[in-house]
Amino acid sequence: MASYLQIENISKSYGPKVLFEHIGFNINEGDKIALIAPNGTGKTSLMRILAGKDKSDSGGKIMFLKDIRIAFLEQDYEFDPEKSIFDQIMASSSEYVSHLDQEHLWEYEHRVQKFLTNFNLPDSNQKMKELSGGEIKRVALTQMLASEADFFIMDEPTNHLDIDAIEYLEGFLSRSRCTLLMVTHDRYFLDRVCNTVMEMDRGAIYTYKGNYQNYLEKREERIANYNAETDKVRNILRRELEWMRSTPCARTGKARYRINAFYDLKDRAEQVYSSKQIDLTDMKGQARLGTKIINCKGVSFYYGDKCYLDSFTYNFQRYDKVGIVGRNGVGKSTFLNLMTGNYTPDMVSTPPALLEGTIDRGESLKIGYYRQSGMSFNPEDTVLDVVNDTRLLNRFLFPHNMLNNKIGTLSGGERRRLYLLTILMQEPNFLVLDEPTNDLDIVTLNILEEYLKEFSGSLLIVSHDRHFLDKLVDHLLIFCGDGVIKDFVGSYSEYREYIKEYEAEQKARERAQEQAAKQQRAAEASSPAPVKKVKLSWKEQREMEQLEKDLEELAAEKAELEARLSDGTLPFDKLQEASERIGEIIALTDEKELRWLELSEKA
């Protein structure tokens, strides 16, 4: 396999904080690598250096294979809010598009439209300012994937995506022959896409072939071997210490190198490997939870002409662990705001909102609400300004030397961890978590999962992290759109399995019905047609004949358009026109077939 990327001696620091120093590694063609490291250790900084967005402090070498095409997905996608989706993608891809001839430009435009459709963004004329965070992420992914680059560099590609979009991206990347390096906290996504895990730890890079579970096992072996070697060094050090403590007279003729070696041994013996982890053991206390939690009866919510809730009735129970899933934009965060009282009927909004029904909260209810956009820290404040409890901060991996760090200097994951601490400090008995896994590293997620499994209150979680949902919830509310919410008892994986089985049964039923219809038509064709007494008027007979001609012409036009769409020769504007015309033909055909059936029943 060709070497796509070689890294030698690169470093990055921010002020006194060293993120990584003199690291190096190699990536070969076909490698699909997940980069894992704790928050604040420089994963995003490394990605930006590789993508040419930042520079190494120590110089070093970054050597890509000549002529390979590279695409970089940053966590935050820069865009013009006034541009349409399509125009934004073309503008951001100008360096790539400018080298294409007319034929290849059309192919690129066709790929863009295809990815937008697969990401459930069929209207490429929609303005960027109208999109949600998840929709903006799908635009960024479309631009990256449509480039058909040889090497994808992706920083948290699943952040803000709904589960349908994640599963589409997961399937595409797992089938693709591309080479990729990505940072992700999504363990299912990691296992199904990547063939290698690369860990950045204490300024060094460790590479493990295989999946996430294999990485955990091999990492434990590495740490155990390192600590075992430390024990051996300590045994040698004890003997050398005796020698060093011998009388000055005995030392006068001894080799200088042995004295130097003693100090090297002493430094090595002090290096014991111990992974720091968030300590939540003493944070399980919360206010007493009564029998009434949140009771909803006939709750409907409209924002302008869009319905987000339609006659929703549900009583949350003590110790409920409920997950919420659904596409971006169907109202999951709106639902949380309604349940927690962060939206009330007296609030004025444009367009106007309408809330109907009752939401009755228990008197003992104490809500802790972790929101996607809930972090409102002053970047000039220090960590200690936000949480004035050094014991808690230390347990949340904010050691003494970080307490005076300004919030603006923290990584995204560190800010999220601090925000989570401010929520748990309130000792709630009803935890509401809106996408809590975004920006948290995998180690923090594992600890948080264990804490939430033992949490003795109620949980309401919106998350796109399937592993997180599977570990924690025993009940799902499925947001289907247009205010429809379906109830499912079980984990997310059980729900997906149910959906797959249901869809397979539906397809089998449709095939059986189609086969039965074919057999019936064949039987009718082979038997003489019964003589019918005509009950139609002369005008109705002429109308029926015209309908039959119209239906034949519409079928022929539809077949011709479908053939033109599939042969790949239409320019982009004609492609859109053809798609719209097919929609009109289907509607006209339904209308004329219905009228023909009405007339045929009278004949």
PADO-299344 format. One line per 10 residues: number of its first residue (from 1); for each residue x, y, z of C-alpha. Coordinates in pm, 1 decimal, padded with zeros to 6 digits. Each point is the difference from the previous one (the first is absolute). Layout:
NUM) X,Y,Z ~ ... $
END
This chain:
1) 00000.0,00000.0,00000.0 ~ 00122.3,00350.8,-00085.2 ~ 00082.9,00233.6,00285.9 ~ -00254.9,00282.9,-00019.4 ~ 00132.6,00204.4,00291.0 ~ 00322.4,00013.9,00198.9 ~ 00028.6,00216.2,00312.9 ~ 00330.8,00074.7,00170.6 ~ 00079.4,00215.5,00304.6 ~ -00305.6,00225.2,00031.4 $
11) -00096.6,00181.5,00320.8 ~ -00267.0,00235.9,00126.5 ~ -00032.4,00208.0,00315.7 ~ -00235.5,00268.4,00123.4 ~ 00182.5,00222.3,00246.9 ~ 00152.9,-00226.0,00265.8 ~ -00224.4,-00293.3,-00096.2 ~ 00171.2,-00258.5,-00224.2 ~ -00258.5,-00187.3,-00208.1 ~ 00243.7,-00232.2,-00177.3 $
21) 00373.2,00006.5,-00062.8 ~ 00220.5,-00151.0,-00272.1 ~ -00257.7,-00257.3,-00109.7 ~ 00009.0,-00198.4,-00322.1 ~ -00203.8,-00266.8,-00178.5 ~ -00080.1,-00146.2,-00339.9 ~ -00331.8,-00057.1,-00182.2 ~ -00022.1,-00242.8,-00291.9 ~ -00249.1,-00024.2,-00283.7 ~ -00318.7,-00171.9,00118.3 $
31) 00052.6,00076.5,00369.4 ~ -00315.7,00113.0,00177.6 ~ 00127.9,00141.8,00326.6 ~ -00183.3,00128.3,00306.2 ~ 00212.2,00241.1,00206.0 ~ -00072.7,-00030.1,00373.6 ~ 00127.0,00225.3,00278.0 ~ -00142.8,00175.3,00306.2 ~ -00155.5,00344.6,-00045.3 ~ 00253.7,00280.9,00002.2 $
41) 00292.9,-00207.3,-00127.8 ~ -00001.6,00147.4,-00350.1 ~ -00204.8,-00223.9,-00232.4 ~ -00157.7,00293.9,-00183.8 ~ 00332.9,00188.2,-00005.9 ~ 00165.9,-00302.0,-00161.8 ~ -00278.3,-00022.4,-00259.9 ~ 00038.5,00368.0,-00086.5 ~ 00377.0,-00035.3,-00040.3 ~ -00046.3,-00295.5,-00236.9 $
51) -00259.1,00194.6,-00201.0 ~ 00232.2,00302.3,-00030.7 ~ -00223.1,00218.7,00221.0 ~ 00266.9,00031.2,00273.5 ~ 00374.5,-00051.2,00042.0 ~ 00219.5,-00221.0,00215.8 ~ 00204.2,00186.7,00263.1 ~ 00303.8,-00217.7,-00059.4 ~ -00001.2,00005.2,-00378.4 ~ 00016.5,-00368.1,-00084.1 $
61) -00119.8,-00166.9,-00319.1 ~ -00347.9,-00069.6,-00136.7 ~ 00034.4,-00191.9,-00326.2 ~ -00305.0,-00105.7,-00204.6 ~ 00028.0,-00231.5,-00297.6 ~ 00034.5,00208.9,-00313.9 ~ -00323.5,00084.9,-00186.5 ~ -00241.5,-00156.1,00251.0 ~ -00310.7,00207.6,00066.0 ~ -00077.0,00089.6,00363.1 $
71) -00332.0,00111.8,00151.8 ~ -00021.6,00142.4,00352.1 ~ -00315.7,00009.1,00213.2 ~ 00028.9,00245.8,00287.0 ~ -00237.5,-00000.1,00297.4 ~ -00128.4,00346.1,-00097.4 ~ -00092.7,00057.4,-00365.8 ~ 00047.4,00356.4,-00124.5 ~ -00281.0,00120.6,-00227.4 ~ -00180.2,00304.3,-00139.6 $
81) -00349.5,00004.4,00157.8 ~ -00150.5,00165.7,-00309.3 ~ 00121.9,-00263.9,-00244.3 ~ -00209.9,-00298.5,-00104.6 ~ 00121.6,-00346.3,00095.9 ~ 00115.0,-00073.7,-00355.8 ~ 00171.0,00337.6,-00048.9 ~ 00176.1,-00035.2,00336.5 ~ 00140.3,-00341.0,-00093.7 ~ 00116.3,00125.5,-00338.8 $
91) 00159.0,00311.8,00156.1 ~ 00179.4,-00204.5,00268.2 ~ 00117.5,-00246.3,-00266.4 ~ 00122.4,00271.4,-00239.9 ~ 00364.6,-00113.0,00015.2 ~ -00107.0,-00353.4,-00095.2 ~ -00272.8,00098.6,-00249.3 ~ 00219.6,00247.2,-00191.7 ~ 00207.6,-00287.5,-00138.7 ~ -00298.6,-00193.2,-00140.2 $
101) -00112.5,-00001.1,-00363.0 ~ -00371.9,00023.5,-00080.6 ~ -00059.4,-00376.3,00006.2 ~ 00173.0,-00054.4,00334.1 ~ -00164.3,00312.5,00144.6 ~ -00341.1,-00145.5,-00084.5 ~ 00101.8,-00331.4,00163.9 ~ 00103.7,00188.2,00314.8 ~ -00329.9,00191.0,00008.8 ~ -00186.6,-00328.2,-00042.1 $
111) 00194.5,-00155.3,00291.6 ~ -00077.2,00304.0,00216.3 ~ -00372.6,-00034.7,-00070.9 ~ 00015.0,-00374.0,00068.2 ~ 00168.9,00042.8,00340.9 ~ -00238.6,00280.9,00096.7 ~ -00294.0,-00228.9,-00077.2 ~ 00153.4,-00286.6,00198.2 ~ 00055.3,00239.0,00291.8 ~ -00367.3,00105.2,-00023.8 $
121) 00074.2,00347.4,-00139.2 ~ -00179.2,-00022.0,-00336.8 ~ -00057.1,00377.7,-00035.1 ~ 00343.5,00128.1,-00098.5 ~ -00143.7,00352.1,-00044.9 ~ -00068.7,00036.5,00374.1 ~ 00207.9,00275.4,00161.5 ~ 00273.7,-00094.6,00245.8 ~ -00140.4,00233.4,00267.6 ~ -00317.9,-00212.4,00011.5 $
131) 00183.7,-00321.3,00092.2 ~ 00041.3,-00165.5,00339.6 ~ 00342.9,-00096.9,00135.5 ~ -00048.8,-00358.8,-00115.3 ~ -00103.1,00111.6,-00348.8 ~ 00308.0,00224.0,-00027.9 ~ 00215.8,-00300.9,00095.3 ~ -00165.2,-00200.3,-00280.7 ~ 00082.9,00275.9,-00249.2 ~ 00365.4,-00011.9,00112.4 $
141) 00003.4,-00379.7,-00036.3 ~ -00156.4,00023.0,-00347.0 ~ 00273.8,00237.6,-00113.6 ~ 00268.4,-00233.2,00136.5 ~ -00142.0,-00328.0,-00134.1 ~ -00090.0,00138.6,-00343.5 ~ 00364.0,00097.5,-00054.2 ~ 00090.0,-00372.0,-00016.8 ~ 00330.6,00083.5,00170.5 ~ 00257.7,-00272.0,00056.7 $
151) 00053.7,00092.9,00364.1 ~ -00268.3,00126.5,00239.8 ~ 00100.7,00178.3,00323.1 ~ -00307.4,00034.4,00224.1 ~ -00041.4,00163.2,00339.4 ~ -00308.9,-00140.4,00179.1 ~ -00201.1,-00077.6,-00317.3 ~ -00306.4,-00126.7,00192.9 ~ -00042.1,00303.5,00228.8 ~ -00350.1,00153.2,-00037.9 $
161) -00113.3,-00263.7,-00251.8 ~ -00319.0,-00195.0,00056.9 ~ 00026.1,-00379.3,00007.6 ~ -00130.3,-00051.5,-00356.2 ~ 00273.1,00229.0,-00135.2 ~ 00264.3,-00174.9,00213.4 ~ -00104.5,-00341.4,-00127.1 ~ 00011.0,00120.5,-00362.4 ~ 00348.3,00151.0,00050.1 ~ 00110.6,-00314.4,00183.3 $
171) -00112.7,-00222.5,-00288.0 ~ 00162.4,00219.9,-00263.4 ~ 00339.5,00021.6,00171.9 ~ 00008.4,-00369.1,00090.6 ~ -00055.0,-00091.8,-00367.7 ~ 00230.9,00269.7,-00137.9 ~ 00359.8,-00076.0,-00092.6 ~ 00109.4,00341.5,00127.0 ~ 00275.2,00055.1,00255.9 ~ -00107.8,00194.4,00306.8 $
181) 00114.7,00140.5,00331.6 ~ -00275.1,00113.0,00232.9 ~ -00070.4,00104.9,00354.6 ~ -00322.4,-00151.6,00129.8 ~ -00159.4,-00086.7,00332.9 ~ -00269.7,-00218.1,-00162.9 ~ 00105.7,-00354.0,00087.4 ~ -00242.9,-00176.9,-00236.8 ~ 00108.1,00227.9,-00284.9 ~ 00366.5,-00061.2,00085.0 $
191) -00039.9,-00379.7,00000.7 ~ -00195.7,-00013.4,-00327.0 ~ 00219.6,00240.0,-00197.9 ~ 00356.9,-00018.0,00132.8 ~ 00259.2,-00277.2,-00021.4 ~ 00258.7,00171.8,00220.3 ~ -00000.4,00195.7,00326.7 ~ 00273.9,00257.0,00057.8 ~ 00044.0,00124.7,00355.9 ~ 00176.4,00323.1,00090.2 $
201) 00120.4,-00038.2,00359.3 ~ 00261.2,00195.5,00197.4 ~ 00157.0,00147.2,-00310.2 ~ 00033.6,-00334.6,-00179.4 ~ -00200.0,-00179.4,-00271.9 ~ -00108.4,-00364.4,00035.7 ~ -00166.1,-00188.3,-00285.6 ~ -00229.6,-00302.2,00038.3 ~ -00138.5,-00197.6,-00292.1 ~ -00358.1,-00114.7,00047.3 $
211) -00313.1,00132.5,00169.2 ~ -00063.8,00200.2,00317.1 ~ -00021.7,-00305.5,00227.5 ~ 00334.7,-00125.0,-00130.3 ~ 00146.6,00346.1,00069.6 ~ -00119.8,-00012.4,00362.2 ~ 00153.9,-00343.6,00052.5 ~ 00333.9,00084.0,-00164.3 ~ 00019.0,00332.3,00183.0 ~ -00040.0,-00176.4,00334.5 $
221) 00278.4,-00240.7,-00100.1 ~ 00227.0,00292.2,-00091.6 ~ -00063.3,00176.5,00331.4 ~ 00050.8,-00321.9,00198.2 ~ 00329.4,-00066.9,-00179.7 ~ 00114.2,00358.4,00057.4 ~ -00074.4,-00018.3,00372.1 ~ 00163.4,-00344.5,00025.1 ~ 00313.0,00145.9,-00156.2 ~ -00018.3,00284.5,00254.6 $
231) 00001.8,-00258.7,00281.0 ~ 00314.5,-00158.8,-00144.8 ~ 00166.4,00339.4,-00022.5 ~ -00082.9,00065.5,00365.5 ~ 00168.3,-00324.1,00104.5 ~ 00314.4,00102.9,-00184.8 ~ -00027.1,00348.5,00146.8 ~ 00002.2,-00139.5,00356.5 ~ 00333.7,-00174.2,-00065.7 ~ 00144.4,00310.7,-00161.4 $
241) -00122.8,00212.2,00290.4 ~ 00199.0,-00215.2,00240.8 ~ 00304.2,00054.6,-00216.2 ~ -00058.6,00376.8,-00009.4 ~ -00029.6,00006.2,00379.3 ~ 00329.7,-00176.3,00049.5 ~ 00273.4,00195.2,00171.0 ~ 00161.0,00287.6,-00190.6 ~ 00324.7,-00182.6,00019.7 ~ -00149.1,-00299.1,-00182.3 $
251) -00136.9,00221.1,-00274.7 ~ 00308.7,00189.0,-00096.9 ~ 00115.6,-00233.4,-00270.5 ~ -00335.0,-00103.4,-00138.0 ~ -00114.8,00068.6,-00356.5 ~ -00172.3,00327.4,-00061.8 ~ -00238.2,-00161.8,-00249.3 ~ -00143.8,-00219.6,00277.8 ~ -00093.2,00308.4,00202.2 ~ -00171.3,00154.0,-00304.5 $
261) -00179.7,-00328.6,-00064.4 ~ -00130.1,00005.6,00357.5 ~ -00181.9,00328.9,-00059.8 ~ -00145.1,-00131.0,-00327.5 ~ -00129.5,-00304.9,00189.0 ~ -00145.7,00223.3,00268.4 ~ -00197.3,00201.6,-00258.7 ~ -00129.3,-00317.7,-00168.4 ~ -00100.4,-00159.6,00332.5 ~ -00225.6,00295.3,00080.4 $
271) -00200.2,-00041.9,-00321.7 ~ -00300.3,-00208.8,00104.6 ~ -00285.5,-00010.6,-00249.9 ~ -00339.5,00080.0,00146.0 ~ -00291.7,00121.8,-00209.4 ~ -00188.8,00290.4,00153.2 ~ -00375.5,-00047.8,-00006.8 ~ -00295.0,00209.4,00103.4 ~ -00112.1,-00097.3,00350.8 ~ -00378.2,00009.8,00038.4 $
281) -00023.7,-00237.5,00295.6 ~ -00117.3,00263.9,00248.8 ~ -00242.5,00175.8,-00235.1 ~ -00284.8,-00249.1,00006.8 ~ -00204.9,00193.6,00252.2 ~ -00295.3,00199.7,-00127.1 ~ -00321.6,00150.9,00128.7 ~ -00274.2,-00248.3,00090.0 ~ -00221.7,-00083.8,-00296.9 ~ -00375.6,-00019.1,00060.1 $
291) -00252.7,-00216.9,-00181.6 ~ -00104.4,00275.8,-00241.6 ~ 00273.6,00089.3,-00248.8 ~ -00134.6,00166.6,-00316.9 ~ -00350.7,-00078.5,-00121.6 ~ -00090.2,00102.5,-00354.5 ~ -00357.5,-00003.3,-00130.0 ~ -00097.7,00094.4,-00354.5 ~ 00303.9,00220.9,-00052.3 ~ 00023.1,00160.7,-00343.8 $
301) 00256.9,00254.6,-00110.9 ~ 00006.2,00201.7,-00321.9 ~ 00267.4,00242.7,-00110.9 ~ -00147.3,00198.7,-00285.2 ~ -00165.0,-00257.1,-00226.5 ~ 00231.2,-00284.6,00108.3 ~ -00121.9,-00259.2,00250.8 ~ 00259.7,-00132.4,00244.2 ~ -00235.4,-00179.1,00242.4 ~ -00341.8,-00137.3,-00079.5 $
311) -00218.5,-00099.1,00300.5 ~ 00288.9,-00153.2,00194.0 ~ -00104.5,-00184.5,00316.7 ~ 00253.8,-00168.7,00229.3 ~ 00072.6,-00022.2,00372.6 ~ 00369.4,-00025.8,00086.7 ~ 00064.7,-00255.2,00275.0 ~ 00246.9,-00016.3,00287.3 ~ 00333.4,-00143.9,-00118.1 ~ -00106.6,00026.7,-00365.1 $
321) 00298.3,-00006.6,-00235.7 ~ -00143.6,00131.7,-00325.4 ~ 00187.0,00062.8,-00323.9 ~ -00119.9,00230.3,-00277.1 ~ 00095.2,-00059.8,-00363.3 ~ -00104.0,00156.9,-00329.8 ~ 00128.1,00200.6,-00292.1 ~ 00150.2,00347.1,00037.9 ~ -00269.3,00264.4,00008.4 ~ -00294.1,-00214.9,00118.3 $
331) -00018.9,00174.9,00337.0 ~ 00206.2,-00204.9,00247.9 ~ 00163.8,00301.4,00166.6 ~ -00331.8,00188.3,-00011.2 ~ -00157.5,-00291.9,00186.7 ~ 00266.1,00018.4,00271.9 ~ -00057.5,00374.1,00039.3 ~ -00371.7,-00062.2,00044.4 ~ 00052.1,-00277.4,00254.8 ~ 00245.3,00205.9,00206.3 $
341) -00203.9,00322.1,-00010.3 ~ 00255.6,00183.9,-00212.7 ~ -00282.3,00076.2,-00240.8 ~ -00333.6,00134.4,00127.9 ~ -00316.1,00122.7,-00178.8 ~ 00058.0,00362.7,00098.9 ~ 00326.4,00023.1,-00194.2 ~ -00020.5,00218.9,-00310.1 ~ 00159.1,-00141.3,-00315.6 ~ 00010.6,00059.2,-00373.1 $
351) -00161.7,-00188.6,-00163.3 ~ -00262.7,-00035.6,00272.5 ~ -00003.8,-00321.3,00204.6 ~ -00301.5,-00184.3,00137.4 ~ 00007.6,-00236.3,00299.1 ~ -00306.6,-00205.4,00093.7 ~ -00066.0,-00267.1,00263.2 ~ 00146.7,-00033.8,00349.6 ~ 00350.3,-00069.9,00133.5 ~ -00019.2,-00068.4,00374.1 $
361) 00328.5,-00026.2,00194.9 ~ 00039.7,-00160.1,00343.5 ~ 00074.1,00220.1,00300.7 ~ 00317.1,-00190.9,00092.9 ~ 00135.0,00012.5,-00355.7 ~ 00351.2,00145.5,-00026.9 ~ 00110.9,00016.2,-00362.2 ~ 00360.7,00003.9,-00117.9 ~ -00004.4,00107.8,-00366.1 ~ 00314.7,-00051.0,-00208.6 $
371) -00061.0,00184.2,-00327.8 ~ 00185.1,-00001.4,-00332.1 ~ 00025.3,00378.3,00014.5 ~ -00005.8,00030.7,00377.7 ~ 00360.0,00108.4,00049.3 ~ -00000.7,00373.2,00065.3 ~ 00339.4,00036.6,00166.7 ~ 00189.9,00326.7,-00010.1 ~ 00320.9,-00087.6,-00188.5 ~ 00194.8,00230.8,00234.4 $
381) -00115.9,-00186.9,00311.7 ~ 00226.0,-00267.4,00146.1 ~ -00094.0,-00360.8,00070.7 ~ -00010.3,00086.0,00370.8 ~ -00232.0,00294.5,-00069.5 ~ -00255.2,-00239.7,-00149.5 ~ 00024.5,-00272.3,00266.8 ~ 00142.8,00116.7,00330.3 ~ 00068.8,-00350.4,00131.4 ~ 00354.0,-00126.5,-00052.3 $
391) -00088.5,-00351.5,00119.3 ~ -00271.3,-00042.4,-00260.8 ~ 00211.3,00159.3,-00272.8 ~ 00286.2,-00238.4,00071.0 ~ -00236.3,-00297.5,-00020.7 ~ -00120.2,00130.8,-00337.5 ~ 00358.5,00003.3,-00134.1 ~ 00065.1,00368.3,00065.0 ~ 00321.8,-00018.4,00205.6 ~ 00144.1,00285.2,00202.8 $
401) 00209.5,00134.9,-00287.4 ~ -00316.1,00046.5,-00211.3 ~ -00215.8,00181.2,00254.7 ~ 00111.1,00346.2,-00112.6 ~ -00024.5,-00081.8,-00370.6 ~ -00245.0,00223.2,-00183.2 ~ -00307.0,-00168.1,-00151.6 ~ 00097.3,00133.0,-00340.3 ~ 00318.6,-00210.1,00003.0 ~ -00178.5,-00330.5,00070.4 $
411) -00072.2,-00255.7,-00271.3 ~ -00360.4,-00063.4,-00104.1 ~ -00002.6,-00325.3,00196.5 ~ 00140.9,00166.1,00312.8 ~ -00269.3,00268.5,-00012.0 ~ -00266.0,-00269.9,-00040.0 ~ 00143.8,-00189.4,00297.6 ~ -00010.0,00315.5,00213.5 ~ -00358.0,00068.1,-00109.2 ~ -00099.5,-00356.7,00091.8 $
421) 00150.1,00053.1,00345.9 ~ -00211.7,00313.9,00052.8 ~ -00312.8,-00206.7,-00077.7 ~ 00085.1,-00295.5,00224.8 ~ 00092.7,00234.4,00287.6 ~ -00367.4,00097.7,00019.6 ~ -00079.4,-00360.0,00110.3 ~ -00309.1,-00030.7,-00223.0 ~ -00245.5,-00289.1,00022.0 ~ -00104.3,00034.6,-00366.6 $
431) 00289.7,00027.8,-00245.2 ~ -00077.2,00131.9,-00347.1 ~ 00293.5,-00039.0,-00239.2 ~ -00004.6,00149.4,-00350.4 ~ 00281.7,-00157.0,-00205.4 ~ 00233.4,-00043.9,00299.2 ~ 00258.9,-00200.7,-00195.9 ~ 00102.4,00281.5,-00237.1 ~ 00366.0,00094.2,00053.7 ~ 00052.0,-00238.9,00294.0 $
441) 00287.5,-00245.6,-00033.6 ~ -00066.0,-00374.5,00019.8 ~ 00150.8,-00040.1,00349.1 ~ -00229.5,00272.0,00137.9 ~ -00297.3,-00160.0,-00174.9 ~ 00069.1,-00339.2,00156.8 ~ 00012.8,00153.8,00349.0 ~ -00314.3,00205.6,-00063.9 ~ -00183.9,-00310.8,-00118.5 ~ 00089.1,-00188.5,00316.8 $
451) -00119.9,00291.8,00213.0 ~ -00329.9,00031.7,-00187.9 ~ -00063.5,-00375.8,00022.3 ~ 00003.8,00035.0,00379.4 ~ -00189.0,00331.5,00005.5 ~ -00303.8,-00048.5,00226.3 ~ -00212.3,00272.0,-00158.3 ~ -00165.5,00019.7,-00343.1 ~ 00182.2,00055.9,-00329.1 ~ -00113.1,00159.3,-00325.3 $
461) 00269.0,-00014.0,-00268.2 ~ 00023.5,00130.0,-00356.7 ~ 00303.6,-00158.7,-00161.8 ~ 00129.9,-00114.0,-00336.6 ~ 00253.8,-00227.4,00175.2 ~ -00147.5,-00348.7,-00040.9 ~ 00242.3,-00160.5,00245.2 ~ -00090.3,00261.6,00261.1 ~ -00373.3,-00065.6,-00049.0 ~ 00042.5,-00377.1,00009.6 $
471) 00189.7,00018.9,00328.8 ~ -00251.3,00227.7,00174.8 ~ -00359.7,00003.6,-00121.9 ~ -00270.9,-00262.9,00023.0 ~ -00267.6,00201.8,-00176.2 ~ -00006.7,00216.0,-00316.1 ~ -00215.6,00283.2,-00129.4 ~ 00032.4,-00000.9,-00379.1 ~ -00054.6,00342.3,-00159.4 ~ -00140.6,-00072.2,-00346.2 $
481) -00067.9,00358.9,-00111.9 ~ -00320.2,00209.0,-00028.0 ~ -00052.0,-00032.9,00374.7 ~ -00029.7,-00381.0,-00003.0 ~ 00179.3,-00178.2,00287.6 ~ 00006.7,-00379.5,00026.9 ~ 00073.6,-00196.9,00314.3 ~ 00246.3,-00292.0,-00001.1 ~ 00100.2,-00207.8,00301.9 ~ 00358.4,-00119.2,-00040.8 $
491) 00348.9,00116.1,-00097.4 ~ 00095.5,00182.5,-00317.9 ~ 00154.5,-00312.0,-00155.4 ~ -00319.0,-00194.1,00073.2 ~ -00199.3,00278.0,-00166.7 ~ 00220.6,-00005.6,-00311.6 ~ -00031.1,-00378.5,-00017.6 ~ -00377.6,00033.1,00026.7 ~ -00002.4,00260.2,-00280.1 ~ 00213.9,-00221.7,-00225.7 $
501) -00229.1,-00298.1,00059.1 ~ -00309.0,00216.5,-00057.5 ~ 00141.1,00142.7,-00325.5 ~ 00096.6,-00349.4,-00118.4 ~ -00353.2,-00123.5,00071.8 ~ -00146.8,00298.0,-00184.8 ~ 00215.6,-00067.2,-00305.3 ~ -00090.9,-00368.6,00006.5 ~ -00369.4,00091.2,00026.9 ~ 00029.9,00243.6,-00291.3 $
511) 00176.5,-00262.8,-00213.1 ~ -00270.7,-00252.7,00081.9 ~ -00275.0,00247.9,-00089.5 ~ 00176.5,00089.3,-00322.4 ~ 00035.1,-00367.8,-00091.1 ~ -00367.6,-00065.8,00078.6 ~ -00100.1,00297.5,-00214.9 ~ 00208.1,-00132.9,-00290.2 ~ -00160.0,-00342.3,00030.3 ~ -00346.7,00156.2,00008.6 $
521) 00071.7,00210.7,-00308.2 ~ 00130.9,-00308.3,-00180.9 ~ -00311.3,-00196.4,00094.3 ~ -00228.4,00281.4,-00117.0 ~ 00187.9,00027.5,-00328.0 ~ -00038.8,-00373.3,-00071.7 ~ -00375.6,-00009.0,00063.7 ~ -00267.4,00162.2,-00219.3 ~ -00103.5,00341.1,00119.2 ~ -00356.3,00007.9,00137.6 $
531) -00256.2,00194.8,-00194.6 ~ -00087.0,00310.4,00192.9 ~ -00303.9,00209.5,-00032.2 ~ 00120.2,00351.7,-00073.0 ~ -00145.6,00248.1,00243.1 ~ 00219.1,00292.8,-00097.0 ~ -00130.2,00299.9,-00184.8 ~ 00149.1,00085.1,-00337.5 ~ 00198.2,00284.8,00161.6 ~ 00134.5,-00231.2,00274.1 $
541) 00101.5,-00259.8,-00260.2 ~ 00200.9,00265.2,-00187.7 ~ 00154.5,00117.4,00330.8 ~ 00101.9,-00356.6,00089.1 ~ 00163.4,-00050.9,-00339.9 ~ 00188.5,00329.5,00036.4 ~ 00116.9,-00098.9,00350.6 ~ 00143.4,-00325.1,-00136.7 ~ 00192.7,00193.5,-00267.2 ~ 00123.4,00253.0,00256.0 $
551) 00121.2,-00274.5,00233.8 ~ 00194.2,-00167.9,-00282.6 ~ 00165.1,00331.0,-00094.0 ~ 00089.6,00079.9,00361.4 ~ 00151.5,-00346.4,00047.8 ~ 00209.9,00041.7,-00315.0 ~ 00118.8,00348.2,00105.3 ~ 00091.1,-00127.1,00347.9 ~ 00198.5,-00292.9,-00146.2 ~ 00186.0,00236.9,-00235.0 $
561) 00089.9,00240.5,00284.8 ~ 00116.5,-00283.7,00224.3 ~ 00223.0,-00129.3,-00281.4 ~ 00154.3,00346.9,-00047.4 ~ 00059.7,00033.4,00373.5 ~ 00177.3,-00333.5,00020.8 ~ 00227.4,00042.7,-00304.6 ~ 00191.9,00285.9,00170.1 ~ -00011.9,00249.8,-00291.6 ~ -00229.8,00270.2,00137.6 $
571) 00153.1,00326.9,00124.1 ~ -00080.6,00093.3,00359.5 ~ -00285.6,00243.3,-00077.4 ~ -00165.5,-00250.8,-00236.4 ~ 00047.9,-00269.6,00264.7 ~ -00205.1,00208.2,00244.8 ~ -00267.3,00073.2,-00265.3 ~ -00029.5,-00369.9,-00084.2 ~ -00034.5,-00094.0,00366.6 ~ -00274.9,00258.7,00051.0 $
581) -00184.2,-00113.1,-00316.6 ~ 00001.5,-00362.8,00116.5 ~ -00166.4,00114.5,00322.4 ~ -00269.3,00179.5,-00203.8 ~ -00053.3,-00307.2,-00218.6 ~ -00049.1,-00223.0,00304.0 ~ -00259.9,00240.7,00142.6 ~ -00185.5,00025.7,-00336.1 ~ 00006.5,-00377.5,-00044.4 ~ -00151.8,-00053.9,00345.7 $
591) -00274.0,00252.6,-00075.4 ~ -00089.9,-00146.5,-00341.3 ~ 00013.5,-00360.4,00123.2 ~ -00242.8,00086.4,00280.5 ~ -00245.2,00155.1,-00249.5 ~ 00037.1,-00298.9,-00235.4 ~ -00084.8,-00237.4,00287.4 ~ -00310.4,00204.1,00081.8 ~ -00119.9,-00024.2,-00360.0 ~ 00091.8,-00369.2,-00036.1 $
601) -00221.6,-00091.3,00296.6 ~ -00299.2,00142.6,-00186.8 ~ 00080.7,-00178.6,-00325.5 $
END
